[in-house]
């Protein structure tokens, strides 16, 4: 069976597997992650944003947690997502001590803080969203882990909020198959490239 005869879901599964494998064997993850995140922090979109959503890295993703202490000391409001019943909730992170290792050793807001009204953030408050993923293309096409958590969040973010993905070079593919509900990134940053995506204009 050739690539052209594969269904979109089969192609996405294939690329997701390739992206996972490439990311897993990426060398010097710490050093390269610092390069990539530094490029994110230098963006005009970051400089202009008042409220920024960071993701906290899991397993082989571009590592971001090292940047959080300095970010939360800045004048910006730093927000992180966490999953509740298949949906991403947003949490205002003001101190690293507000995090604890949850399921699968993923850093998440401490349980007792999740119901505090002052810590809850709505999607409409986000001025910039840092997006993880498994595979991307130069047009801003993205595939995640297949759970759809980020798709729901990104589809309902403010239209003027830039969606900026960060990834290793090895996660960039010639084309990532997309479905109608998939959201294109505005930009994709790797250690060596800055891709301008279609965003939600597509």
C-alpha positions as CSV (number, residue, x, y, z in Angstrom):
1,X,0.0,0.0,0.0
2,X,1.5,3.4,-1.0
3,X,1.3,6.7,1.0
4,X,-1.3,8.0,-1.4
5,X,-3.7,5.1,-0.7
6,X,-3.4,5.3,3.1
7,X,-6.3,7.0,4.9
8,X,-5.7,10.2,6.8
9,X,-5.8,8.4,10.1
10,X,-3.4,5.8,8.9
11,X,-1.0,8.4,7.7
12,X,-1.3,10.4,10.9
13,X,-0.6,7.2,12.9
14,X,2.5,6.5,10.8
15,X,3.9,10.0,11.1
16,X,3.1,10.0,14.8
17,X,5.2,6.8,15.3
18,X,8.0,8.3,13.2
19,X,7.9,11.5,15.2
20,X,8.0,9.7,18.5
21,X,10.9,7.6,17.4
22,X,12.9,10.5,16.1
23,X,12.3,12.6,19.2
24,X,13.3,9.6,21.4
25,X,16.8,9.3,19.9
26,X,17.4,13.1,19.7
27,X,20.8,13.7,21.3
28,X,21.7,16.6,23.6
29,X,18.0,17.3,24.5
30,X,18.8,19.7,27.3
31,X,21.2,21.9,25.4
32,X,19.0,21.9,22.2
33,X,15.9,22.5,24.2
34,X,17.5,25.6,25.7
35,X,18.3,26.9,22.2
36,X,14.7,26.4,21.1
37,X,13.1,27.9,24.2
38,X,15.5,30.9,24.0
39,X,14.2,31.5,20.4
40,X,10.7,31.4,21.7
41,X,11.4,33.9,24.4
42,X,13.0,36.3,21.8
43,X,9.9,36.4,19.7
44,X,8.1,39.8,19.4
45,X,4.9,37.9,20.2
46,X,6.4,36.9,23.6
47,X,7.7,40.4,24.3
48,X,4.3,41.8,23.6
49,X,2.2,39.2,25.5
50,X,0.9,39.8,29.0
51,X,-0.4,36.3,29.6
52,X,1.6,33.4,28.2
53,X,0.8,29.7,28.3
54,X,3.8,27.4,28.6
55,X,3.5,23.6,28.5
56,X,5.6,21.5,30.9
57,X,7.6,18.9,29.1
58,X,6.8,15.2,29.3
59,X,9.1,12.4,28.3
60,X,10.9,13.3,25.1
61,X,9.3,16.7,24.4
62,X,11.4,19.8,24.0
63,X,12.2,20.6,27.6
64,X,10.6,23.8,29.0
65,X,10.5,23.5,32.8
66,X,14.0,25.1,33.2
67,X,12.6,28.3,31.8
68,X,9.6,28.6,34.2
69,X,11.4,30.0,37.3
70,X,12.6,33.1,35.4
71,X,9.4,33.4,33.4
72,X,7.3,33.6,36.6
73,X,9.6,36.2,38.0
74,X,8.9,38.4,35.0
75,X,6.0,40.9,34.7
76,X,4.1,38.3,32.6
77,X,1.4,36.0,33.8
78,X,2.5,32.5,33.2
79,X,-0.1,29.9,32.7
80,X,0.2,26.1,32.4
81,X,-2.4,23.5,31.3
82,X,-3.4,20.3,33.1
83,X,-5.9,17.6,32.1
84,X,-9.2,17.0,33.8
85,X,-11.6,14.5,32.3
86,X,-10.2,14.9,28.8
87,X,-10.1,18.7,28.8
88,X,-7.3,21.1,29.4
89,X,-7.8,23.4,32.4
90,X,-5.5,26.5,32.8
91,X,-3.6,27.4,36.0
92,X,-1.9,30.6,36.9
93,X,1.6,29.6,38.0
94,X,3.3,32.0,40.4
95,X,5.7,29.7,42.2
96,X,7.4,26.4,41.2
97,X,6.3,25.1,44.7
98,X,2.7,25.1,43.3
99,X,3.6,22.1,41.2
100,X,3.8,18.4,42.1
101,X,4.5,15.2,40.2
102,X,1.2,13.7,39.2
103,X,0.3,10.6,37.1
104,X,3.2,9.4,35.0
105,X,5.4,11.8,37.0
106,X,4.0,14.7,35.0
107,X,4.4,18.1,36.8
108,X,0.9,19.4,37.5
109,X,-0.7,22.0,39.8
110,X,-1.0,20.7,43.4
111,X,-4.4,19.2,43.9
112,X,-5.4,21.6,46.7
113,X,-4.7,24.6,44.5
114,X,-6.9,23.6,41.5
115,X,-10.1,24.9,43.0
116,X,-8.7,28.3,44.0
117,X,-10.7,30.8,41.9
118,X,-7.7,33.2,41.6
119,X,-5.6,30.4,40.0
120,X,-8.1,29.6,37.2
121,X,-7.5,31.3,33.8
122,X,-9.8,31.4,30.9
123,X,-8.7,30.7,27.3
124,X,-9.7,34.3,26.4
125,X,-7.0,35.7,28.7
126,X,-4.2,34.0,26.8
127,X,-2.1,36.4,24.6
128,X,0.4,33.7,23.4
129,X,0.2,29.9,23.5
130,X,3.3,27.6,23.4
131,X,2.2,24.3,21.8
132,X,3.8,20.9,22.0
133,X,3.4,18.1,19.5
134,X,4.8,15.0,18.0
135,X,5.2,16.0,14.3
136,X,4.9,19.3,12.3
137,X,5.4,20.5,8.8
138,X,6.5,23.8,7.4
139,X,2.9,25.0,6.9
140,X,2.2,24.7,10.6
141,X,0.4,21.4,10.3
142,X,0.6,19.5,13.6
143,X,-0.1,16.1,15.1
144,X,-0.1,15.4,18.8
145,X,-0.5,12.2,20.7
146,X,-3.9,11.6,19.3
147,X,-6.0,12.5,22.4
148,X,-7.3,15.8,21.0
149,X,-6.7,17.7,24.3
150,X,-4.8,20.5,22.6
151,X,-7.1,20.5,19.5
152,X,-10.0,21.6,21.7
153,X,-8.0,24.3,23.5
154,X,-6.5,25.7,20.3
155,X,-9.7,25.7,18.4
156,X,-11.4,27.9,20.9
157,X,-8.5,30.3,21.7
158,X,-8.8,33.9,20.8
159,X,-8.3,34.4,17.0
160,X,-5.6,37.0,17.7
161,X,-3.7,34.8,20.1
162,X,-0.5,33.4,18.3
163,X,-0.1,29.7,18.4
164,X,3.6,28.9,18.5
165,X,4.9,25.3,18.5
166,X,8.4,24.3,19.6
167,X,10.0,21.1,18.3
168,X,13.3,19.5,17.4
169,X,14.4,19.6,13.8
170,X,13.8,15.8,13.6
171,X,10.0,16.4,14.2
172,X,9.5,18.3,11.0
173,X,8.0,16.3,8.1
174,X,7.3,17.3,4.5
175,X,3.6,17.1,5.2
176,X,1.5,16.3,8.2
177,X,-2.0,15.1,7.2
178,X,-4.7,17.2,8.8
179,X,-8.4,16.8,9.4
180,X,-11.1,19.5,9.4
181,X,-10.8,20.0,13.2
182,X,-7.0,20.2,13.2
183,X,-5.5,23.6,13.9
184,X,-2.5,25.0,12.0
185,X,0.2,26.8,14.0
186,X,1.2,30.4,13.3
187,X,4.8,29.5,13.8
188,X,6.9,26.5,14.5
189,X,10.3,27.0,16.1
190,X,13.2,24.4,16.0
191,X,16.8,24.8,16.9
192,X,17.6,25.8,13.3
193,X,14.4,27.1,11.7
194,X,11.5,29.4,12.2
195,X,8.5,28.2,10.1
196,X,5.6,30.6,9.4
197,X,2.5,28.5,9.4
198,X,-1.0,29.0,8.0
199,X,-2.5,29.6,11.5
200,X,-6.2,29.8,11.8
201,X,-6.4,31.7,8.5
202,X,-6.5,28.3,6.7
